[in-house]
Amino acid sequence: MYQSYTSVGKNMPAILRPSFLYLEVDDLNVIKAAVSDAEVYTPERTTFHGSREIGVKDPTGDFIIFAHFAAPAPA
């Protein structure tokens, strides 16, 4: 995903090292348990585009957003 600096600035605090990774995952609850010791910079939220996501800072100082999109309702 490409995101503008303006958009990032609205979602995150001032960041000195602009290294970001956006990952879609199958189960956000599993990810939250796996990264429970990580620094959270974006608390869990639901975005305007329908993903449930959380942002964490990894031990090297990079920023990772994990996002889960719910399966569409059956037609």
CHARMM internal coordinates of N, CA and C (Angstrom, degrees):
IC EDIT
DIST 1 N 1 CA 1.4372
DIST 1 CA 1 C 1.5271
ANGL 1 N 1 CA 1 C 107.99
DIST 1 C 2 N 1.3037
ANGL 1 CA 1 C 2 N 116.89
DIHE 1 N 1 CA 1 C 2 N 133.30
DIST 2 N 2 CA 1.4546
ANGL 1 C 2 N 2 CA 121.71
DIHE 1 CA 1 C 2 N 2 CA 172.66
DIST 2 CA 2 C 1.5192
ANGL 2 N 2 CA 2 C 107.98
DIHE 1 C 2 N 2 CA 2 C -98.20
DIST 2 C 3 N 1.3109
ANGL 2 CA 2 C 3 N 116.02
DIHE 2 N 2 CA 2 C 3 N 138.21
DIST 3 N 3 CA 1.4565
ANGL 2 C 3 N 3 CA 120.49
DIHE 2 CA 2 C 3 N 3 CA -179.33
DIST 3 CA 3 C 1.5197
ANGL 3 N 3 CA 3 C 107.29
DIHE 2 C 3 N 3 CA 3 C -137.20
DIST 3 C 4 N 1.3291
ANGL 3 CA 3 C 4 N 116.80
DIHE 3 N 3 CA 3 C 4 N 139.25
DIST 4 N 4 CA 1.4617
ANGL 3 C 4 N 4 CA 120.14
DIHE 3 CA 3 C 4 N 4 CA -180.00
DIST 4 CA 4 C 1.5313
ANGL 4 N 4 CA 4 C 110.22
DIHE 3 C 4 N 4 CA 4 C -73.73
DIST 4 C 5 N 1.3315
ANGL 4 CA 4 C 5 N 116.21
DIHE 4 N 4 CA 4 C 5 N 155.65
DIST 5 N 5 CA 1.4534
ANGL 4 C 5 N 5 CA 119.77
DIHE 4 CA 4 C 5 N 5 CA 176.49
DIST 5 CA 5 C 1.5175
ANGL 5 N 5 CA 5 C 110.94
DIHE 4 C 5 N 5 CA 5 C -60.25
DIST 5 C 6 N 1.3312
ANGL 5 CA 5 C 6 N 117.56
DIHE 5 N 5 CA 5 C 6 N -36.18
DIST 6 N 6 CA 1.4640
ANGL 5 C 6 N 6 CA 121.10
DIHE 5 CA 5 C 6 N 6 CA 178.14
DIST 6 CA 6 C 1.5186
ANGL 6 N 6 CA 6 C 110.38
DIHE 5 C 6 N 6 CA 6 C -61.09
DIST 6 C 7 N 1.3236
ANGL 6 CA 6 C 7 N 116.78
DIHE 6 N 6 CA 6 C 7 N -45.73
DIST 7 N 7 CA 1.4555
ANGL 6 C 7 N 7 CA 121.14
DIHE 6 CA 6 C 7 N 7 CA 179.51
DIST 7 CA 7 C 1.5253
ANGL 7 N 7 CA 7 C 111.14
DIHE 6 C 7 N 7 CA 7 C -64.47
DIST 7 C 8 N 1.3266
ANGL 7 CA 7 C 8 N 116.84
DIHE 7 N 7 CA 7 C 8 N -43.93
DIST 8 N 8 CA 1.4670
ANGL 7 C 8 N 8 CA 120.73
DIHE 7 CA 7 C 8 N 8 CA 178.14
DIST 8 CA 8 C 1.5213
ANGL 8 N 8 CA 8 C 109.76
DIHE 7 C 8 N 8 CA 8 C -60.76
DIST 8 C 9 N 1.3120
ANGL 8 CA 8 C 9 N 117.06
DIHE 8 N 8 CA 8 C 9 N -42.19
DIST 9 N 9 CA 1.4598
ANGL 8 C 9 N 9 CA 121.29
DIHE 8 CA 8 C 9 N 9 CA -179.24
DIST 9 CA 9 C 1.5145
ANGL 9 N 9 CA 9 C 113.32
DIHE 8 C 9 N 9 CA 9 C -60.07
DIST 9 C 10 N 1.3259
ANGL 9 CA 9 C 10 N 116.83
DIHE 9 N 9 CA 9 C 10 N -30.64
DIST 10 N 10 CA 1.4611
ANGL 9 C 10 N 10 CA 121.09
DIHE 9 CA 9 C 10 N 10 CA 177.92
DIST 10 CA 10 C 1.5278
ANGL 10 N 10 CA 10 C 111.55
DIHE 9 C 10 N 10 CA 10 C -75.13
DIST 10 C 11 N 1.3306
ANGL 10 CA 10 C 11 N 117.23
DIHE 10 N 10 CA 10 C 11 N -27.08
DIST 11 N 11 CA 1.4634
ANGL 10 C 11 N 11 CA 121.59
DIHE 10 CA 10 C 11 N 11 CA -175.45
DIST 11 CA 11 C 1.5167
ANGL 11 N 11 CA 11 C 114.65
DIHE 10 C 11 N 11 CA 11 C -94.79
DIST 11 C 12 N 1.3182
ANGL 11 CA 11 C 12 N 117.86
DIHE 11 N 11 CA 11 C 12 N -20.42
DIST 12 N 12 CA 1.4653
ANGL 11 C 12 N 12 CA 120.43
DIHE 11 CA 11 C 12 N 12 CA -170.59
DIST 12 CA 12 C 1.5143
ANGL 12 N 12 CA 12 C 111.71
DIHE 11 C 12 N 12 CA 12 C -135.75
DIST 12 C 13 N 1.3235
ANGL 12 CA 12 C 13 N 115.99
DIHE 12 N 12 CA 12 C 13 N 157.35
DIST 13 N 13 CA 1.4665
ANGL 12 C 13 N 13 CA 119.11
DIHE 12 CA 12 C 13 N 13 CA 174.11
DIST 13 CA 13 C 1.5283
ANGL 13 N 13 CA 13 C 110.04
DIHE 12 C 13 N 13 CA 13 C -69.25
DIST 13 C 14 N 1.3229
ANGL 13 CA 13 C 14 N 115.55
DIHE 13 N 13 CA 13 C 14 N 172.72
DIST 14 N 14 CA 1.4738
ANGL 13 C 14 N 14 CA 119.73
DIHE 13 CA 13 C 14 N 14 CA 178.22
DIST 14 CA 14 C 1.5275
ANGL 14 N 14 CA 14 C 108.70
DIHE 13 C 14 N 14 CA 14 C -57.89
DIST 14 C 15 N 1.3111
ANGL 14 CA 14 C 15 N 115.68
DIHE 14 N 14 CA 14 C 15 N 132.09
DIST 15 N 15 CA 1.4554
ANGL 14 C 15 N 15 CA 121.24
DIHE 14 CA 14 C 15 N 15 CA -175.24
DIST 15 CA 15 C 1.5251
ANGL 15 N 15 CA 15 C 108.51
DIHE 14 C 15 N 15 CA 15 C -123.65
DIST 15 C 16 N 1.3102
ANGL 15 CA 15 C 16 N 115.95
DIHE 15 N 15 CA 15 C 16 N 130.14
DIST 16 N 16 CA 1.4615
ANGL 15 C 16 N 16 CA 120.15
DIHE 15 CA 15 C 16 N 16 CA -179.14
DIST 16 CA 16 C 1.5185
ANGL 16 N 16 CA 16 C 112.23
DIHE 15 C 16 N 16 CA 16 C -82.93
DIST 16 C 17 N 1.3042
ANGL 16 CA 16 C 17 N 117.89
DIHE 16 N 16 CA 16 C 17 N -29.42
DIST 17 N 17 CA 1.4636
ANGL 16 C 17 N 17 CA 121.76
DIHE 16 CA 16 C 17 N 17 CA -176.43
DIST 17 CA 17 C 1.5255
ANGL 17 N 17 CA 17 C 108.17
DIHE 16 C 17 N 17 CA 17 C -118.10
DIST 17 C 18 N 1.3043
ANGL 17 CA 17 C 18 N 118.07
DIHE 17 N 17 CA 17 C 18 N 96.03
DIST 18 N 18 CA 1.4711
ANGL 17 C 18 N 18 CA 119.35
DIHE 17 CA 17 C 18 N 18 CA -174.94
DIST 18 CA 18 C 1.5226
ANGL 18 N 18 CA 18 C 113.70
DIHE 17 C 18 N 18 CA 18 C -78.79
DIST 18 C 19 N 1.3266
ANGL 18 CA 18 C 19 N 116.04
DIHE 18 N 18 CA 18 C 19 N 68.60
DIST 19 N 19 CA 1.4490
ANGL 18 C 19 N 19 CA 120.82
DIHE 18 CA 18 C 19 N 19 CA 174.96
DIST 19 CA 19 C 1.5206
ANGL 19 N 19 CA 19 C 107.60
DIHE 18 C 19 N 19 CA 19 C -116.49
DIST 19 C 20 N 1.3425
ANGL 19 CA 19 C 20 N 116.45
DIHE 19 N 19 CA 19 C 20 N 114.22
DIST 20 N 20 CA 1.4549
ANGL 19 C 20 N 20 CA 121.32
DIHE 19 CA 19 C 20 N 20 CA -172.58
DIST 20 CA 20 C 1.5263
ANGL 20 N 20 CA 20 C 110.79
DIHE 19 C 20 N 20 CA 20 C -127.54
DIST 20 C 21 N 1.3147
ANGL 20 CA 20 C 21 N 114.99
DIHE 20 N 20 CA 20 C 21 N 146.34
DIST 21 N 21 CA 1.4520
ANGL 20 C 21 N 21 CA 121.14
DIHE 20 CA 20 C 21 N 21 CA 175.57
DIST 21 CA 21 C 1.5159
ANGL 21 N 21 CA 21 C 107.55
DIHE 20 C 21 N 21 CA 21 C -134.14
DIST 21 C 22 N 1.3202
ANGL 21 CA 21 C 22 N 116.96
DIHE 21 N 21 CA 21 C 22 N 131.39
DIST 22 N 22 CA 1.4583
ANGL 21 C 22 N 22 CA 123.00
DIHE 21 CA 21 C 22 N 22 CA 179.23
DIST 22 CA 22 C 1.5206
ANGL 22 N 22 CA 22 C 107.00
DIHE 21 C 22 N 22 CA 22 C -115.70
DIST 22 C 23 N 1.3462
ANGL 22 CA 22 C 23 N 116.55
DIHE 22 N 22 CA 22 C 23 N 119.47
DIST 23 N 23 CA 1.4587
ANGL 22 C 23 N 23 CA 121.27
DIHE 22 CA 22 C 23 N 23 CA -177.13
DIST 23 CA 23 C 1.5161
ANGL 23 N 23 CA 23 C 110.82
DIHE 22 C 23 N 23 CA 23 C -122.96
DIST 23 C 24 N 1.3155
ANGL 23 CA 23 C 24 N 116.67
DIHE 23 N 23 CA 23 C 24 N 131.39
DIST 24 N 24 CA 1.4611
ANGL 23 C 24 N 24 CA 121.09
DIHE 23 CA 23 C 24 N 24 CA 171.22
DIST 24 CA 24 C 1.5179
ANGL 24 N 24 CA 24 C 107.70
DIHE 23 C 24 N 24 CA 24 C -87.73
DIST 24 C 25 N 1.3363
ANGL 24 CA 24 C 25 N 116.44
DIHE 24 N 24 CA 24 C 25 N 132.52
DIST 25 N 25 CA 1.4590
ANGL 24 C 25 N 25 CA 121.81
DIHE 24 CA 24 C 25 N 25 CA -176.90
DIST 25 CA 25 C 1.5209
ANGL 25 N 25 CA 25 C 110.05
DIHE 24 C 25 N 25 CA 25 C -125.24
DIST 25 C 26 N 1.3327
ANGL 25 CA 25 C 26 N 115.63
DIHE 25 N 25 CA 25 C 26 N 158.58
DIST 26 N 26 CA 1.4588
ANGL 25 C 26 N 26 CA 121.24
DIHE 25 CA 25 C 26 N 26 CA -179.72
DIST 26 CA 26 C 1.5272
ANGL 26 N 26 CA 26 C 112.89
DIHE 25 C 26 N 26 CA 26 C -78.81
DIST 26 C 27 N 1.3319
ANGL 26 CA 26 C 27 N 117.45
DIHE 26 N 26 CA 26 C 27 N -30.45
DIST 27 N 27 CA 1.4601
ANGL 26 C 27 N 27 CA 120.60
DIHE 26 CA 26 C 27 N 27 CA -175.41
DIST 27 CA 27 C 1.5219
ANGL 27 N 27 CA 27 C 109.25
DIHE 26 C 27 N 27 CA 27 C -144.86
DIST 27 C 28 N 1.3195
ANGL 27 CA 27 C 28 N 116.57
DIHE 27 N 27 CA 27 C 28 N 104.50
DIST 28 N 28 CA 1.4594
ANGL 27 C 28 N 28 CA 120.77
DIHE 27 CA 27 C 28 N 28 CA -177.64
DIST 28 CA 28 C 1.5231
ANGL 28 N 28 CA 28 C 111.46
DIHE 27 C 28 N 28 CA 28 C -66.05
DIST 28 C 29 N 1.3203
ANGL 28 CA 28 C 29 N 118.27
DIHE 28 N 28 CA 28 C 29 N -31.55
DIST 29 N 29 CA 1.4621
ANGL 28 C 29 N 29 CA 120.41
DIHE 28 CA 28 C 29 N 29 CA -179.67
DIST 29 CA 29 C 1.5269
ANGL 29 N 29 CA 29 C 111.60
DIHE 28 C 29 N 29 CA 29 C -64.13
DIST 29 C 30 N 1.3208
ANGL 29 CA 29 C 30 N 116.98
DIHE 29 N 29 CA 29 C 30 N -38.18
DIST 30 N 30 CA 1.4671
ANGL 29 C 30 N 30 CA 120.63
DIHE 29 CA 29 C 30 N 30 CA 176.81
DIST 30 CA 30 C 1.5270
ANGL 30 N 30 CA 30 C 109.79
DIHE 29 C 30 N 30 CA 30 C -64.12
DIST 30 C 31 N 1.3138
ANGL 30 CA 30 C 31 N 116.76
DIHE 30 N 30 CA 30 C 31 N -43.28
DIST 31 N 31 CA 1.4635
ANGL 30 C 31 N 31 CA 121.34
DIHE 30 CA 30 C 31 N 31 CA 179.62
DIST 31 CA 31 C 1.5236
ANGL 31 N 31 CA 31 C 110.43
DIHE 30 C 31 N 31 CA 31 C -63.75
DIST 31 C 32 N 1.3242
ANGL 31 CA 31 C 32 N 117.22
DIHE 31 N 31 CA 31 C 32 N -45.22
DIST 32 N 32 CA 1.4682
ANGL 31 C 32 N 32 CA 120.39
DIHE 31 CA 31 C 32 N 32 CA -179.94
DIST 32 CA 32 C 1.5238
ANGL 32 N 32 CA 32 C 110.93
DIHE 31 C 32 N 32 CA 32 C -57.88
DIST 32 C 33 N 1.3109
ANGL 32 CA 32 C 33 N 117.27
DIHE 32 N 32 CA 32 C 33 N -40.38
DIST 33 N 33 CA 1.4704
ANGL 32 C 33 N 33 CA 120.58
DIHE 32 CA 32 C 33 N 33 CA 177.68
DIST 33 CA 33 C 1.5264
ANGL 33 N 33 CA 33 C 110.38
DIHE 32 C 33 N 33 CA 33 C -65.67
DIST 33 C 34 N 1.3229
ANGL 33 CA 33 C 34 N 117.11
DIHE 33 N 33 CA 33 C 34 N -39.89
DIST 34 N 34 CA 1.4645
ANGL 33 C 34 N 34 CA 121.56
DIHE 33 CA 33 C 34 N 34 CA -177.52
DIST 34 CA 34 C 1.5293
ANGL 34 N 34 CA 34 C 112.55
DIHE 33 C 34 N 34 CA 34 C -69.11
DIST 34 C 35 N 1.3243
ANGL 34 CA 34 C 35 N 117.58
DIHE 34 N 34 CA 34 C 35 N -29.38
DIST 35 N 35 CA 1.4681
ANGL 34 C 35 N 35 CA 121.03
DIHE 34 CA 34 C 35 N 35 CA -177.51
DIST 35 CA 35 C 1.5328
ANGL 35 N 35 CA 35 C 111.78
DIHE 34 C 35 N 35 CA 35 C -110.34
DIST 35 C 36 N 1.3170
ANGL 35 CA 35 C 36 N 116.40
DIHE 35 N 35 CA 35 C 36 N 23.84
DIST 36 N 36 CA 1.4696
ANGL 35 C 36 N 36 CA 120.12
DIHE 35 CA 35 C 36 N 36 CA -174.41
DIST 36 CA 36 C 1.5276
ANGL 36 N 36 CA 36 C 113.24
DIHE 35 C 36 N 36 CA 36 C -61.24
DIST 36 C 37 N 1.3304
ANGL 36 CA 36 C 37 N 118.25
DIHE 36 N 36 CA 36 C 37 N -23.33
DIST 37 N 37 CA 1.4626
ANGL 36 C 37 N 37 CA 120.57
DIHE 36 CA 36 C 37 N 37 CA 178.22
DIST 37 CA 37 C 1.5255
ANGL 37 N 37 CA 37 C 113.24
DIHE 36 C 37 N 37 CA 37 C -90.36
DIST 37 C 38 N 1.3139
ANGL 37 CA 37 C 38 N 117.34
DIHE 37 N 37 CA 37 C 38 N -5.55
DIST 38 N 38 CA 1.4664
ANGL 37 C 38 N 38 CA 121.25
DIHE 37 CA 37 C 38 N 38 CA -177.86
DIST 38 CA 38 C 1.5264
ANGL 38 N 38 CA 38 C 110.62
DIHE 37 C 38 N 38 CA 38 C -78.03
DIST 38 C 39 N 1.3225
ANGL 38 CA 38 C 39 N 114.57
DIHE 38 N 38 CA 38 C 39 N 155.05
DIST 39 N 39 CA 1.4643
ANGL 38 C 39 N 39 CA 120.55
DIHE 38 CA 38 C 39 N 39 CA 175.22
DIST 39 CA 39 C 1.5231
ANGL 39 N 39 CA 39 C 108.69
DIHE 38 C 39 N 39 CA 39 C -72.58
DIST 39 C 40 N 1.3251
ANGL 39 CA 39 C 40 N 116.81
DIHE 39 N 39 CA 39 C 40 N 124.08
DIST 40 N 40 CA 1.4654
ANGL 39 C 40 N 40 CA 121.56
DIHE 39 CA 39 C 40 N 40 CA 178.42
DIST 40 CA 40 C 1.5184
ANGL 40 N 40 CA 40 C 108.03
DIHE 39 C 40 N 40 CA 40 C -90.11
DIST 40 C 41 N 1.3413
ANGL 40 CA 40 C 41 N 116.54
DIHE 40 N 40 CA 40 C 41 N 124.47
DIST 41 N 41 CA 1.4651
ANGL 40 C 41 N 41 CA 119.74
DIHE 40 CA 40 C 41 N 41 CA 176.63
DIST 41 CA 41 C 1.5137
ANGL 41 N 41 CA 41 C 111.70
DIHE 40 C 41 N 41 CA 41 C -107.73
DIST 41 C 42 N 1.3177
ANGL 41 CA 41 C 42 N 117.68
DIHE 41 N 41 CA 41 C 42 N -19.65
DIST 42 N 42 CA 1.4601
ANGL 41 C 42 N 42 CA 121.82
DIHE 41 CA 41 C 42 N 42 CA 172.40
DIST 42 CA 42 C 1.5182
ANGL 42 N 42 CA 42 C 106.95
DIHE 41 C 42 N 42 CA 42 C -129.70
DIST 42 C 43 N 1.3444
ANGL 42 CA 42 C 43 N 117.67
DIHE 42 N 42 CA 42 C 43 N 106.75
DIST 43 N 43 CA 1.4612
ANGL 42 C 43 N 43 CA 119.51
DIHE 42 CA 42 C 43 N 43 CA 179.01
DIST 43 CA 43 C 1.5279
ANGL 43 N 43 CA 43 C 110.32
DIHE 42 C 43 N 43 CA 43 C -60.54
DIST 43 C 44 N 1.3188
ANGL 43 CA 43 C 44 N 115.23
DIHE 43 N 43 CA 43 C 44 N 158.74
DIST 44 N 44 CA 1.4665
ANGL 43 C 44 N 44 CA 119.14
DIHE 43 CA 43 C 44 N 44 CA -178.85
DIST 44 CA 44 C 1.5265
ANGL 44 N 44 CA 44 C 109.95
DIHE 43 C 44 N 44 CA 44 C -53.27
DIST 44 C 45 N 1.3159
ANGL 44 CA 44 C 45 N 114.26
DIHE 44 N 44 CA 44 C 45 N 137.71
DIST 45 N 45 CA 1.4693
ANGL 44 C 45 N 45 CA 120.87
DIHE 44 CA 44 C 45 N 45 CA -179.55
DIST 45 CA 45 C 1.5191
ANGL 45 N 45 CA 45 C 109.08
DIHE 44 C 45 N 45 CA 45 C -153.77
DIST 45 C 46 N 1.3088
ANGL 45 CA 45 C 46 N 115.27
DIHE 45 N 45 CA 45 C 46 N 166.27
DIST 46 N 46 CA 1.4572
ANGL 45 C 46 N 46 CA 121.47
DIHE 45 CA 45 C 46 N 46 CA 171.42
DIST 46 CA 46 C 1.5185
ANGL 46 N 46 CA 46 C 106.56
DIHE 45 C 46 N 46 CA 46 C -111.45
DIST 46 C 47 N 1.3244
ANGL 46 CA 46 C 47 N 116.55
DIHE 46 N 46 CA 46 C 47 N 126.92
DIST 47 N 47 CA 1.4554
ANGL 46 C 47 N 47 CA 121.45
DIHE 46 CA 46 C 47 N 47 CA -175.08
DIST 47 CA 47 C 1.5280
ANGL 47 N 47 CA 47 C 111.87
DIHE 46 C 47 N 47 CA 47 C -86.62
DIST 47 C 48 N 1.3228
ANGL 47 CA 47 C 48 N 115.25
DIHE 47 N 47 CA 47 C 48 N 168.45
DIST 48 N 48 CA 1.4635
ANGL 47 C 48 N 48 CA 120.60
DIHE 47 CA 47 C 48 N 48 CA 178.01
DIST 48 CA 48 C 1.5231
ANGL 48 N 48 CA 48 C 111.39
DIHE 47 C 48 N 48 CA 48 C -64.19
DIST 48 C 49 N 1.3328
ANGL 48 CA 48 C 49 N 118.02
DIHE 48 N 48 CA 48 C 49 N -23.56
DIST 49 N 49 CA 1.4652
ANGL 48 C 49 N 49 CA 120.07
DIHE 48 CA 48 C 49 N 49 CA -179.57
DIST 49 CA 49 C 1.5248
ANGL 49 N 49 CA 49 C 112.29
DIHE 48 C 49 N 49 CA 49 C -94.57
DIST 49 C 50 N 1.3441
ANGL 49 CA 49 C 50 N 117.19
DIHE 49 N 49 CA 49 C 50 N 10.00
DIST 50 N 50 CA 1.4562
ANGL 49 C 50 N 50 CA 121.25
DIHE 49 CA 49 C 50 N 50 CA 169.02
DIST 50 CA 50 C 1.5132
ANGL 50 N 50 CA 50 C 117.43
DIHE 49 C 50 N 50 CA 50 C 92.46
DIST 50 C 51 N 1.3203
ANGL 50 CA 50 C 51 N 118.58
DIHE 50 N 50 CA 50 C 51 N 10.77
DIST 51 N 51 CA 1.4609
ANGL 50 C 51 N 51 CA 118.30
DIHE 50 CA 50 C 51 N 51 CA 177.38
DIST 51 CA 51 C 1.5279
ANGL 51 N 51 CA 51 C 110.21
DIHE 50 C 51 N 51 CA 51 C -98.27
DIST 51 C 52 N 1.3167
ANGL 51 CA 51 C 52 N 115.10
DIHE 51 N 51 CA 51 C 52 N 147.22
DIST 52 N 52 CA 1.4573
ANGL 51 C 52 N 52 CA 122.44
DIHE 51 CA 51 C 52 N 52 CA 168.43
DIST 52 CA 52 C 1.5143
ANGL 52 N 52 CA 52 C 104.45
DIHE 51 C 52 N 52 CA 52 C -93.90
DIST 52 C 53 N 1.3378
ANGL 52 CA 52 C 53 N 117.71
DIHE 52 N 52 CA 52 C 53 N 128.04
DIST 53 N 53 CA 1.4459
ANGL 52 C 53 N 53 CA 118.36
DIHE 52 CA 52 C 53 N 53 CA -175.31
DIST 53 CA 53 C 1.5182
ANGL 53 N 53 CA 53 C 112.24
DIHE 52 C 53 N 53 CA 53 C -146.67
DIST 53 C 54 N 1.3353
ANGL 53 CA 53 C 54 N 113.41
DIHE 53 N 53 CA 53 C 54 N 161.13
DIST 54 N 54 CA 1.4552
ANGL 53 C 54 N 54 CA 121.72
DIHE 53 CA 53 C 54 N 54 CA 175.69
DIST 54 CA 54 C 1.5245
ANGL 54 N 54 CA 54 C 106.63
DIHE 53 C 54 N 54 CA 54 C -141.94
DIST 54 C 55 N 1.3313
ANGL 54 CA 54 C 55 N 116.33
DIHE 54 N 54 CA 54 C 55 N 144.65
DIST 55 N 55 CA 1.4596
ANGL 54 C 55 N 55 CA 120.86
DIHE 54 CA 54 C 55 N 55 CA 178.82
DIST 55 CA 55 C 1.5136
ANGL 55 N 55 CA 55 C 110.35
DIHE 54 C 55 N 55 CA 55 C -115.64
DIST 55 C 56 N 1.3257
ANGL 55 CA 55 C 56 N 116.57
DIHE 55 N 55 CA 55 C 56 N 131.11
DIST 56 N 56 CA 1.4640
ANGL 55 C 56 N 56 CA 121.77
DIHE 55 CA 55 C 56 N 56 CA 179.21
DIST 56 CA 56 C 1.5236
ANGL 56 N 56 CA 56 C 109.80
DIHE 55 C 56 N 56 CA 56 C -128.69
DIST 56 C 57 N 1.3345
ANGL 56 CA 56 C 57 N 114.37
DIHE 56 N 56 CA 56 C 57 N 159.91
DIST 57 N 57 CA 1.4537
ANGL 56 C 57 N 57 CA 121.72
DIHE 56 CA 56 C 57 N 57 CA 175.67
DIST 57 CA 57 C 1.5210
ANGL 57 N 57 CA 57 C 106.69
DIHE 56 C 57 N 57 CA 57 C -105.11
DIST 57 C 58 N 1.3208
ANGL 57 CA 57 C 58 N 117.10
DIHE 57 N 57 CA 57 C 58 N 127.58
DIST 58 N 58 CA 1.4695
ANGL 57 C 58 N 58 CA 119.40
DIHE 57 CA 57 C 58 N 58 CA -178.87
DIST 58 CA 58 C 1.5300
ANGL 58 N 58 CA 58 C 110.11
DIHE 57 C 58 N 58 CA 58 C -82.95
DIST 58 C 59 N 1.3392
ANGL 58 CA 58 C 59 N 117.79
DIHE 58 N 58 CA 58 C 59 N 170.24
DIST 59 N 59 CA 1.4683
ANGL 58 C 59 N 59 CA 120.63
DIHE 58 CA 58 C 59 N 59 CA -176.00
DIST 59 CA 59 C 1.5305
ANGL 59 N 59 CA 59 C 114.72
DIHE 58 C 59 N 59 CA 59 C -59.83
DIST 59 C 60 N 1.3182
ANGL 59 CA 59 C 60 N 118.29
DIHE 59 N 59 CA 59 C 60 N -21.72
DIST 60 N 60 CA 1.4692
ANGL 59 C 60 N 60 CA 120.33
DIHE 59 CA 59 C 60 N 60 CA 179.40
DIST 60 CA 60 C 1.5246
ANGL 60 N 60 CA 60 C 112.70
DIHE 59 C 60 N 60 CA 60 C -90.21
DIST 60 C 61 N 1.3353
ANGL 60 CA 60 C 61 N 117.05
DIHE 60 N 60 CA 60 C 61 N -2.43
DIST 61 N 61 CA 1.4555
ANGL 60 C 61 N 61 CA 120.73
DIHE 60 CA 60 C 61 N 61 CA 177.85
DIST 61 CA 61 C 1.5163
ANGL 61 N 61 CA 61 C 114.84
DIHE 60 C 61 N 61 CA 61 C 97.47
DIST 61 C 62 N 1.3098
ANGL 61 CA 61 C 62 N 117.51
DIHE 61 N 61 CA 61 C 62 N 4.89
DIST 62 N 62 CA 1.4683
ANGL 61 C 62 N 62 CA 120.47
DIHE 61 CA 61 C 62 N 62 CA 176.97
DIST 62 CA 62 C 1.5239
ANGL 62 N 62 CA 62 C 109.89
DIHE 61 C 62 N 62 CA 62 C -85.35
DIST 62 C 63 N 1.3171
ANGL 62 CA 62 C 63 N 115.66
DIHE 62 N 62 CA 62 C 63 N 158.11
DIST 63 N 63 CA 1.4565
ANGL 62 C 63 N 63 CA 122.53
DIHE 62 CA 62 C 63 N 63 CA -175.98
DIST 63 CA 63 C 1.5222
ANGL 63 N 63 CA 63 C 109.74
DIHE 62 C 63 N 63 CA 63 C -110.07
DIST 63 C 64 N 1.3223
ANGL 63 CA 63 C 64 N 116.11
DIHE 63 N 63 CA 63 C 64 N 131.42
DIST 64 N 64 CA 1.4561
ANGL 63 C 64 N 64 CA 121.45
DIHE 63 CA 63 C 64 N 64 CA -177.22
DIST 64 CA 64 C 1.5241
ANGL 64 N 64 CA 64 C 108.99
DIHE 63 C 64 N 64 CA 64 C -128.35
DIST 64 C 65 N 1.3295
ANGL 64 CA 64 C 65 N 115.28
DIHE 64 N 64 CA 64 C 65 N 129.87
DIST 65 N 65 CA 1.4625
ANGL 64 C 65 N 65 CA 120.25
DIHE 64 CA 64 C 65 N 65 CA 171.77
DIST 65 CA 65 C 1.5219
ANGL 65 N 65 CA 65 C 106.97
DIHE 64 C 65 N 65 CA 65 C -107.34
DIST 65 C 66 N 1.3282
ANGL 65 CA 65 C 66 N 115.64
DIHE 65 N 65 CA 65 C 66 N 126.97
DIST 66 N 66 CA 1.4540
ANGL 65 C 66 N 66 CA 122.54
DIHE 65 CA 65 C 66 N 66 CA 173.93
DIST 66 CA 66 C 1.5198
ANGL 66 N 66 CA 66 C 107.27
DIHE 65 C 66 N 66 CA 66 C -103.94
DIST 66 C 67 N 1.3182
ANGL 66 CA 66 C 67 N 116.92
DIHE 66 N 66 CA 66 C 67 N 126.85
DIST 67 N 67 CA 1.4673
ANGL 66 C 67 N 67 CA 120.98
DIHE 66 CA 66 C 67 N 67 CA -175.69
DIST 67 CA 67 C 1.5256
ANGL 67 N 67 CA 67 C 110.68
DIHE 66 C 67 N 67 CA 67 C -128.32
DIST 67 C 68 N 1.3191
ANGL 67 CA 67 C 68 N 114.92
DIHE 67 N 67 CA 67 C 68 N 140.65
DIST 68 N 68 CA 1.4611
ANGL 67 C 68 N 68 CA 121.45
DIHE 67 CA 67 C 68 N 68 CA 177.17
DIST 68 CA 68 C 1.5282
ANGL 68 N 68 CA 68 C 108.26
DIHE 67 C 68 N 68 CA 68 C -124.66
DIST 68 C 69 N 1.3234
ANGL 68 CA 68 C 69 N 115.59
DIHE 68 N 68 CA 68 C 69 N 129.09
DIST 69 N 69 CA 1.4552
ANGL 68 C 69 N 69 CA 121.10
DIHE 68 CA 68 C 69 N 69 CA 175.39
DIST 69 CA 69 C 1.5138
ANGL 69 N 69 CA 69 C 107.93
DIHE 68 C 69 N 69 CA 69 C -104.91
DIST 69 C 70 N 1.3224
ANGL 69 CA 69 C 70 N 117.04
DIHE 69 N 69 CA 69 C 70 N 126.74
DIST 70 N 70 CA 1.4542
ANGL 69 C 70 N 70 CA 121.36
DIHE 69 CA 69 C 70 N 70 CA 178.41
DIST 70 CA 70 C 1.5224
ANGL 70 N 70 CA 70 C 109.80
DIHE 69 C 70 N 70 CA 70 C -64.91
DIST 70 C 71 N 1.3113
ANGL 70 CA 70 C 71 N 115.65
DIHE 70 N 70 CA 70 C 71 N 148.15
DIST 71 N 71 CA 1.4672
ANGL 70 C 71 N 71 CA 120.23
DIHE 70 CA 70 C 71 N 71 CA 177.43
DIST 71 CA 71 C 1.5222
ANGL 71 N 71 CA 71 C 107.67
DIHE 70 C 71 N 71 CA 71 C -65.56
DIST 71 C 72 N 1.3373
ANGL 71 CA 71 C 72 N 116.89
DIHE 71 N 71 CA 71 C 72 N 141.91
DIST 72 N 72 CA 1.4657
ANGL 71 C 72 N 72 CA 119.21
DIHE 71 CA 71 C 72 N 72 CA 178.27
DIST 72 CA 72 C 1.5252
ANGL 72 N 72 CA 72 C 110.30
DIHE 71 C 72 N 72 CA 72 C -64.28
DIST 72 C 73 N 1.3133
ANGL 72 CA 72 C 73 N 114.73
DIHE 72 N 72 CA 72 C 73 N 148.06
DIST 73 N 73 CA 1.4616
ANGL 72 C 73 N 73 CA 120.20
DIHE 72 CA 72 C 73 N 73 CA 177.49
DIST 73 CA 73 C 1.5290
ANGL 73 N 73 CA 73 C 109.81
DIHE 72 C 73 N 73 CA 73 C -63.95
DIST 73 C 74 N 1.3330
ANGL 73 CA 73 C 74 N 117.33
DIHE 73 N 73 CA 73 C 74 N 142.66
DIST 74 N 74 CA 1.4703
ANGL 73 C 74 N 74 CA 119.25
DIHE 73 CA 73 C 74 N 74 CA 178.28
DIST 74 CA 74 C 1.5238
ANGL 74 N 74 CA 74 C 111.24
DIHE 73 C 74 N 74 CA 74 C -61.69
DIST 74 C 75 N 1.3029
ANGL 74 CA 74 C 75 N 115.75
DIHE 74 N 74 CA 74 C 75 N 144.70
DIST 75 N 75 CA 1.4789
ANGL 74 C 75 N 75 CA 119.97
DIHE 74 CA 74 C 75 N 75 CA -177.88
DIST 75 CA 75 C 1.5084
ANGL 75 N 75 CA 75 C 110.99
DIHE 74 C 75 N 75 CA 75 C -81.09
END
COOR INIT
IC SEED 1 N 1 CA 1 C
IC BUILD
